Amino acid sequence: MGVKKFINDVIDSLKIESFELKGKKKSLKTLLCKLKKRRVKVLKELRVEENEKKIAALKEESELINFHIKNGKEKLNELKKS
């Protein structure tokens, strides 16, 4: 019996309906955690950096990270409600 078939049999026998949903939530939480760590790293670099081109690039990266964190939180809230 393959792993996938075993998992599907266990899910069917235990009548677990939200197995995939839990996996999505966990993946999304992990991704948000990594994004937050990256944001902290970028902000630390911004405080130290003196090159204006590098500062502009770091600010842009920070904005993108914030955008993705915001969208990720919205998606997580949607998954929690369902």
C-alpha positions in Angstrom: 0.0 0.0 0.0 1.4 3.4 -1.0 1.7 6.3 1.4 -0.9 8.3 -0.4 -3.4 5.5 -0.3 -2.8 4.9 3.4 -3.4 8.5 4.2 -6.6 8.5 2.2 -7.8 5.4 3.9 -7.1 6.8 7.3 -8.8 10.1 6.4 -11.9 8.1 5.1 -12.0 5.8 8.1 -11.7 8.7 10.7 -14.1 10.9 8.6 -11.6 13.8 8.6 -12.9 16.5 6.2 -10.5 19.4 6.8 -7.2 17.5 6.5 -6.2 19.6 3.4 -7.4 22.8 5.1 -5.1 22.1 8.1 -2.2 21.6 5.8 -2.8 24.9 4.0 -3.1 26.7 7.3 0.2 25.3 8.5 2.0 26.1 5.2 0.6 29.6 5.2 1.7 30.2 8.8 5.2 28.9 8.1 5.4 31.2 5.1 4.2 34.2 7.1 6.8 33.5 9.8 9.6 33.4 7.1 8.3 36.7 5.6 8.4 38.4 9.0 11.9 37.2 9.7 13.0 38.6 6.3 11.3 41.9 7.0 13.2 42.2 10.3 16.5 41.5 8.4 15.7 44.1 5.7 14.8 46.7 8.3 18.1 46.1 10.1 20.0 46.5 6.9 18.2 49.8 6.2 19.4 51.2 9.5 23.0 50.4 8.7 23.1 51.1 4.9 24.5 54.3 3.6 24.4 53.7 -0.2 21.2 55.5 -1.6 20.6 52.9 -4.3 20.8 50.1 -1.9 18.5 52.0 0.5 15.9 52.4 -2.3 16.1 48.7 -3.2 15.7 47.7 0.5 12.7 50.0 0.9 11.1 48.5 -2.2 11.8 45.0 -0.9 10.3 46.0 2.5 7.1 47.2 0.8 6.8 44.0 -1.2 7.3 41.9 2.0 4.6 44.0 3.8 2.2 43.5 0.9 2.7 39.7 0.9 2.3 39.6 4.7 -0.9 41.5 4.5 -2.3 39.2 1.8 -1.2 36.1 3.6 -2.9 37.2 6.8 -6.1 37.8 4.9 -5.9 34.4 3.3 -5.2 32.8 6.7 -8.3 34.5 8.2 -10.4 33.2 5.3 -9.2 29.7 5.9 -9.9 30.0 9.7 -13.5 31.1 9.0 -14.2 28.1 6.7 
